[in-house]
Amino acid sequence: MLAHEMAFASSYITAFAVEATEFPDLARRYRVSAVPKTIVNDDIEVLGALPEPAFVDQALGAPPETPHPDE
């Protein structure tokens, strides 16, 4: 889990893992429909397992890359 690795590397970052089936109220609150789902500051959502550079970009607020139509 990259969020936990980031939290381990920096005292400015805190990460929590929650089992969605054990905490259905939280799962509903954050509209968890697939896992992993990472929420940053109740504002940014990162869905799925991503390569580290893409995860960091999205966690920092960069929009996800969309593939070019010719690819």
C-alpha positions as CSV (number, residue, x, y, z in Angstrom):
1,M,0.0,0.0,0.0
2,L,1.7,3.1,-1.2
3,A,-0.2,5.4,1.2
4,H,1.3,3.5,4.1
5,E,4.8,3.7,2.6
6,M,4.4,7.4,2.1
7,A,3.2,7.8,5.8
8,F,6.2,5.7,7.0
9,A,8.6,8.0,5.0
10,S,7.1,11.3,6.1
11,S,5.8,12.6,9.4
12,Y,3.5,14.9,7.5
13,I,1.4,12.0,6.1
14,T,-0.9,9.7,8.1
15,A,-2.5,6.6,6.6
16,F,-5.2,4.2,7.8
17,A,-6.5,1.0,6.3
18,V,-10.1,0.1,6.8
19,E,-11.8,-3.1,5.9
20,A,-14.9,-1.9,4.1
21,T,-17.0,-5.0,5.0
22,E,-16.3,-4.4,8.7
23,F,-17.1,-0.7,8.6
24,P,-20.1,-0.4,6.2
25,D,-20.9,3.2,7.5
26,L,-17.5,4.4,6.3
27,A,-17.8,2.4,3.1
28,R,-21.1,4.2,2.4
29,R,-19.7,7.6,3.4
30,Y,-16.8,7.4,1.0
31,R,-18.9,5.5,-1.7
32,V,-16.5,2.5,-1.8
33,S,-17.4,0.4,-4.8
34,A,-14.1,-1.2,-5.5
35,V,-10.8,-1.6,-3.6
36,P,-8.3,-0.4,-3.1
37,K,-9.7,3.1,-2.8
38,T,-7.6,5.9,-1.3
39,I,-9.1,9.1,0.0
40,V,-6.9,12.1,0.5
41,N,-8.1,14.9,2.8
42,D,-11.8,13.9,2.2
43,D,-11.4,15.5,-1.3
44,I,-9.2,13.4,-3.7
45,E,-10.1,9.8,-4.6
46,V,-7.6,7.4,-6.0
47,L,-9.3,4.2,-7.2
48,G,-7.4,1.0,-7.9
49,A,-3.9,-0.2,-7.6
50,L,-1.7,2.2,-9.6
51,P,2.0,2.4,-10.3
52,E,3.8,4.6,-7.8
53,P,4.2,7.7,-10.1
54,A,0.5,7.7,-11.1
55,F,-0.6,7.1,-7.4
56,V,1.6,10.1,-6.2
57,D,0.3,12.3,-9.0
58,Q,-3.3,11.6,-8.3
59,A,-2.8,11.8,-4.5
60,L,-1.3,15.3,-5.1
61,G,-4.4,16.3,-7.1
62,A,-3.2,15.8,-10.7
63,P,-6.1,14.5,-12.9
64,P,-5.7,10.9,-14.0
65,E,-4.1,10.4,-17.4
66,T,-6.5,9.3,-20.1
67,P,-5.1,7.2,-22.9
68,H,-4.8,8.7,-26.3
69,P,-7.6,7.5,-28.7
70,D,-4.9,6.0,-31.0
71,E,-3.4,3.8,-28.2
